[in-house]
Amino acid sequence: MASIARNIRAARRLPLGVRGVKTSADTTELRQSPSNDSQPFTLKLHEDSFQTYQCETPDLEVQITKGELLQMYSEMQTMRRMEMAADALYKAKLIRGFCHLAIGQEAVSVGLEHGIQKDDRVITGYRCHPFAVLRGGTIKGVLAELLGRQAGMSHGKGGSMHIFTPSFFGGNGIVGAQVPVGAGAAFAQKYKGEKNCTFALYGDGASNQGQVFEAFNMAKLWNLPTIFVCENNKYGMGTPAERSSSNTAYFTRGDKIPGLQVNGMDIIAARRAVEYARKWAVDDDKGPLLLEFVTYRYGGHSMSDPGTTYRTREEVQRMRSTQDPIRGLQRYLEEWGVATEQELKALDKEAKVVVDKAVEEAKASPEPLVKDLWSDIYFKGTEPPVMRGREREEVHHY
């Protein structure tokens, strides 16, 4: 009876007429057989891959090449290997402090990267490592940063939440604070006349922050090319979404901003949704759009959270065995004749080699020096001639 009551409560939190998307990782159909690595062929997404709010459903037919599918598979596998390496380094007490991993959510980060352009911008919360690598960083740079080493992307001084590239505006530690910053980045793009957009990501746990709604309002008021992206992995820290949100259809919460809910476990659906969103904001100049990726994290909120006190081990195992994004794509590739099991195992092995090498190089990198406290305070070329320290005597001359 208790489980029935929970289901009823969850159902009441969805707006009338709204149903959730299908989150299986392998429901896309082959419509045209692939011929070679570079020749596009046709796929059709499941009709429940998307749910819409005040906008049309993306075209379910997708054009893609064998090469793109294999690249996405390799990248998802590599990103998972990197996060697993971070898990092991943390458990070995080589990584200290906060460490938030995105194991299970690889279809969102890789799908996003394959749907946007080089000069589009991305900003997110603290589950950020894959985005940093895909937006121009390196695995060695991310792991070394987590280890607090000079080879880190912020030279070992910023940790997990301060990793940036020219088009990636970091993982941000203050819950929801990155959303208005993302809207500001989009404002700059519009002001400068750039034909690009900004993807501002946040989790279901951050969705009730007031600053998120303030950013929604300003983005719609000024017609900014902002794509607000809710990564709904079902649990904000240790709280199920239906316990924290009166409306768990997050894609409907933008008021005047149209929304699209997406199967975040199928990378082909994720890629298609991002392409749709970018066209909406940039090519069609329709202003902001709200994407909700329905996904799942296998681990806890952070490394200090076992992740099994507020959900059962059976639930996590069921998601791993039936809805895993990497296994779903693997099934596609084998069934469609894109790659054999042996060829995919070779890609898996290559991902392991790449990550293992990055781990050793990151561990071999030295820790920052005391003099490094005075560097990277300002962007290079903008430093003042003198920097005062904690005491008047602590003065550094550039």
C-alpha positions in Angstrom: 0.0 0.0 0.0 2.9 2.4 0.8 4.4 2.0 -2.7 0.9 2.6 -4.3 0.6 5.8 -2.3 4.0 6.9 -3.4 3.1 6.3 -7.0 -0.2 8.3 -6.6 1.7 11.2 -5.0 4.2 11.2 -7.9 1.5 11.1 -10.5 -0.3 14.1 -8.9 2.8 16.2 -9.3 2.7 16.0 -13.1 0.5 18.6 -14.9 -2.7 17.3 -16.4 -2.1 15.5 -19.7 1.7 15.2 -19.2 3.3 11.8 -19.3 6.9 11.0 -18.8 9.3 10.1 -21.6 10.5 6.5 -22.2 14.0 6.2 -20.7 15.1 3.0 -22.4 18.5 3.2 -24.0 17.8 1.0 -27.0 14.4 1.8 -28.6 15.6 3.6 -31.7 14.8 1.8 -35.0 17.0 1.4 -38.0 15.2 2.7 -41.2 18.1 2.5 -43.7 21.2 0.2 -43.4 24.6 2.0 -43.2 26.9 1.6 -46.2 30.2 3.2 -45.1 31.7 5.2 -42.3 30.9 8.7 -43.8 27.6 8.1 -45.6 24.6 9.1 -43.4 21.8 6.6 -42.9 18.4 7.0 -41.3 17.2 6.1 -37.8 13.8 6.6 -36.2 13.5 7.5 -32.5 10.8 6.0 -30.3 7.7 8.2 -30.3 8.0 8.6 -26.6 11.6 9.9 -26.8 10.3 13.5 -26.3 7.5 15.3 -24.5 6.8 18.9 -25.4 5.5 22.1 -23.8 4.4 25.0 -26.1 6.7 23.7 -28.9 6.6 21.1 -31.7 8.1 17.7 -31.3 11.5 17.3 -32.9 11.6 15.2 -36.1 11.9 11.5 -35.0 13.9 10.6 -38.1 17.6 11.1 -37.6 20.5 11.2 -40.1 23.8 9.9 -38.7 26.9 8.1 -39.9 28.7 5.0 -38.7 31.7 7.2 -37.8 29.6 9.4 -35.6 28.1 6.5 -33.8 31.4 4.9 -33.1 32.9 8.2 -31.9 30.0 8.7 -29.5 30.4 5.1 -28.2 34.1 5.6 -27.7 33.6 9.0 -25.9 30.9 7.6 -23.6 33.1 4.7 -22.7 36.1 7.0 -22.1 34.2 9.4 -19.9 32.9 6.5 -17.8 36.4 5.2 -17.4 37.6 8.6 -16.3 34.9 8.9 -13.7 35.7 5.3 -12.5 39.3 6.3 -12.2 38.4 9.3 -10.1 36.3 7.0 -7.9 39.3 4.7 -7.3 41.7 7.7 -6.7 39.2 9.1 -4.1 38.9 5.7 -2.3 42.7 5.6 -2.3 42.7 9.0 -0.5 44.6 10.6 -3.3 41.6 12.9 -4.1 40.3 14.8 -1.1 37.3 17.1 -0.5 34.3 17.0 -2.8 34.0 14.7 -5.8 30.8 14.4 -7.8 30.7 11.8 -10.5 28.4 11.4 -13.5 28.5 7.6 -14.0 25.3 6.7 -15.8 24.7 10.2 -17.3 27.2 9.9 -20.2 24.5 10.2 -22.9 23.8 13.8 -21.8 27.4 15.2 -21.9 28.4 13.3 -25.1 25.1 13.9 -26.8 25.3 17.6 -26.0 28.8 17.9 -27.5 27.7 16.2 -30.7 24.7 18.6 -31.1 26.4 21.9 -30.6 29.1 24.0 -32.3 32.6 24.8 -31.2 31.9 28.4 -30.2 28.7 27.6 -28.3 29.1 27.9 -24.5 28.4 25.4 -21.7 28.2 26.0 -18.0 27.1 23.5 -15.4 27.2 22.5 -11.7 29.7 20.3 -10.0 29.0 17.1 -11.9 31.2 18.6 -14.6 34.2 16.4 -15.5 33.0 15.0 -18.9 31.9 18.4 -20.1 35.3 19.9 -19.3 37.1 17.2 -21.4 34.6 17.3 -24.3 34.8 21.1 -24.4 38.5 21.2 -25.0 40.1 20.0 -21.8 42.0 16.7 -21.2 41.5 13.7 -19.0 44.9 14.2 -17.5 44.0 17.9 -16.8 40.8 16.9 -15.0 42.3 14.1 -13.0 45.4 16.1 -12.1 43.1 19.0 -11.0 41.2 16.6 -8.7 44.6 15.4 -7.3 45.7 19.0 -6.7 48.7 18.8 -9.1 50.3 21.3 -11.4 49.2 19.5 -14.5 45.6 20.2 -13.6 43.4 22.4 -15.8 43.5 25.0 -13.0 47.1 24.0 -12.1 45.8 22.1 -9.1 44.4 25.1 -7.3 40.7 25.0 -8.1 39.6 21.4 -7.8 36.5 19.8 -9.3 34.4 22.9 -9.3 36.8 25.3 -11.1 37.7 23.8 -14.4 37.3 26.0 -17.4 38.0 26.2 -21.2 37.3 29.0 -23.6 33.9 27.6 -24.3 33.2 25.8 -21.0 32.5 28.1 -18.1 33.1 25.6 -15.4 31.5 23.4 -12.9 30.0 25.7 -10.2 29.7 24.7 -6.6 26.9 27.1 -5.5 23.7 25.2 -6.3 21.9 26.9 -9.2 24.2 29.9 -9.3 25.5 28.9 -12.8 22.1 29.4 -14.4 22.0 33.2 -14.3 25.7 33.2 -15.3 24.8 31.1 -18.3 22.0 33.6 -19.2 24.6 36.4 -18.9 26.9 34.5 -21.3 24.0 34.3 -23.8 23.3 38.0 -23.3 26.9 38.7 -24.3 26.5 36.5 -27.4 23.3 38.4 -28.4 24.9 41.8 -27.7 27.9 41.0 -29.8 25.8 39.6 -32.6 27.3 36.1 -32.4 25.4 33.2 -34.0 25.8 31.0 -31.0 24.0 30.0 -27.8 24.8 29.0 -24.2 23.7 25.8 -22.6 23.1 26.4 -18.8 22.8 23.1 -17.0 21.5 22.4 -13.5 20.1 19.4 -11.7 16.6 18.6 -10.5 17.8 19.5 -7.0 18.7 23.0 -8.1 15.4 23.5 -10.0 13.6 25.2 -7.2 16.3 27.9 -6.7 14.9 31.4 -7.0 17.8 32.6 -9.2 16.9 29.9 -11.7 13.4 31.4 -12.2 14.9 34.9 -12.2 17.2 33.8 -15.1 14.2 32.3 -16.9 12.4 35.6 -16.7 15.3 37.8 -17.9 16.2 35.3 -20.8 12.6 35.4 -22.0 12.2 39.1 -21.5 15.3 39.8 -23.6 14.9 36.9 -26.0 18.3 35.5 -25.1 19.8 32.4 -26.9 19.9 30.5 -23.7 19.2 26.8 -23.5 18.3 25.9 -19.9 19.1 22.2 -19.3 17.8 20.3 -16.3 19.7 17.1 -15.8 16.9 15.2 -13.9 18.7 12.2 -12.4 15.7 11.6 -10.1 17.5 12.5 -6.8 18.6 16.0 -5.6 21.4 14.9 -3.2 19.4 12.2 -1.2 15.9 13.5 -1.9 13.6 11.9 -4.6 12.4 14.5 -7.0 8.7 14.1 -6.0 9.5 14.9 -2.4 11.1 18.3 -3.3 9.2 19.5 -6.3 5.4 20.0 -6.5 5.8 19.7 -10.3 8.4 17.2 -11.5 7.8 17.8 -15.2 10.7 20.2 -15.1 10.4 21.1 -18.8 7.1 22.8 -18.1 8.4 25.1 -15.4 9.7 27.9 -17.7 6.3 29.7 -17.7 6.5 31.5 -21.1 9.6 29.5 -22.1 8.7 26.4 -24.2 10.1 23.1 -23.0 11.2 19.7 -24.2 11.6 16.6 -22.1 14.1 14.1 -23.5 15.1 10.5 -23.0 18.5 11.1 -21.5 19.5 7.5 -21.5 19.5 7.3 -25.4 22.4 9.3 -26.8 20.7 9.5 -30.2 17.7 11.2 -28.7 19.9 13.5 -26.6 21.9 14.5 -29.7 18.7 15.2 -31.6 17.2 17.3 -28.8 20.3 19.5 -28.6 20.3 20.0 -32.4 16.7 21.1 -32.1 17.4 23.4 -29.2 20.3 25.1 -31.0 18.3 25.6 -34.1 15.5 27.1 -32.0 17.7 29.6 -30.3 20.3 30.5 -33.0 18.9 29.8 -36.5 15.3 30.6 -35.8 16.0 33.3 -33.1 13.1 32.2 -30.9 14.8 32.9 -27.7 15.3 30.5 -24.7 14.2 26.9 -24.5 14.1 24.6 -21.5 15.4 21.0 -22.0 14.9 18.3 -19.4 17.1 15.2 -19.8 15.6 12.3 -17.8 18.6 10.4 -16.8 20.1 8.5 -13.8 23.2 8.5 -11.7 24.5 5.1 -10.5 26.6 6.5 -7.6 25.7 8.7 -4.7 25.4 12.5 -4.8 29.1 12.7 -4.0 31.8 10.2 -3.0 30.8 10.6 0.6 27.3 9.4 -0.2 26.8 5.7 -0.6 23.7 6.3 -2.6 21.7 3.4 -1.1 20.0 5.0 2.0 17.3 6.7 0.0 17.0 4.1 -2.8 17.4 0.4 -3.0 20.4 -1.5 -4.5 17.9 -3.3 -6.7 16.7 0.0 -8.2 20.3 0.9 -9.2 21.1 -2.5 -10.5 17.9 -2.6 -12.6 18.8 0.7 -14.2 22.4 -0.5 -14.9 21.2 -3.7 -16.5 18.2 -2.4 -18.5 18.7 1.2 -19.3 22.4 1.9 -19.4 23.3 4.4 -22.2 26.5 2.7 -23.2 25.0 -0.8 -23.3 22.1 0.6 -25.3 24.3 2.1 -27.9 26.4 -1.1 -28.0 23.3 -3.0 -28.8 22.5 -0.6 -31.7 26.0 -0.9 -33.1 26.0 -4.7 -33.2 22.4 -5.1 -34.4 22.7 -2.5 -37.2 26.0 -4.0 -38.4 28.0 -0.9 -37.6 30.6 -2.8 -35.5 31.2 -6.3 -34.2 31.5 -7.3 -30.6 35.3 -7.6 -31.1 35.6 -4.2 -32.6 33.7 -2.6 -29.7 35.9 -4.5 -27.2 38.9 -3.0 -28.9 37.4 0.5 -28.4 36.8 -0.4 -24.7 40.4 -1.5 -24.3 41.6 1.7 -26.0 39.5 3.8 -23.6 41.1 2.0 -20.6 44.6 2.5 -22.0 44.0 6.2 -22.5 42.6 6.7 -19.0 45.2 4.6 -17.3 47.9 6.6 -18.9 46.3 9.9 -17.9 46.0 8.6 -14.3 49.7 7.8 -14.1 50.7 11.2 -15.7 48.4 13.0 -13.3 49.9 11.2 -10.3 53.4 12.0 -11.4 52.7 15.7 -11.7 54.1 17.8 -8.7 52.0 19.7 -6.3 51.7 23.5 -6.8 54.5 25.6 -5.3 54.1 28.4 -2.8 54.8 31.0 -5.5 51.8 29.6 -7.4 49.6 31.3 -4.8 50.3 34.5 -6.7 49.5 33.3 -10.2 46.2 32.9 -12.0 44.4 35.4 -9.8 43.8 37.5 -12.9 43.4 36.4 -16.5 46.8 36.6 -18.2 47.5 40.1 -19.5 45.1 41.8 -17.1 47.2 41.6 -13.9 47.8 44.8 -11.8 51.5 45.7 -11.3 51.3 44.9 -7.6 49.3 42.3 -5.7 48.9 42.7 -1.9 48.7 39.6 0.3 47.2 38.8 3.6 49.6 41.1 5.3 51.0 44.4 4.1 54.4 42.8 3.8 53.1 40.1 1.4 53.4 42.1 -1.8 54.1 40.4 -5.1 55.4 42.4 -8.1 54.5 41.1 -11.5 
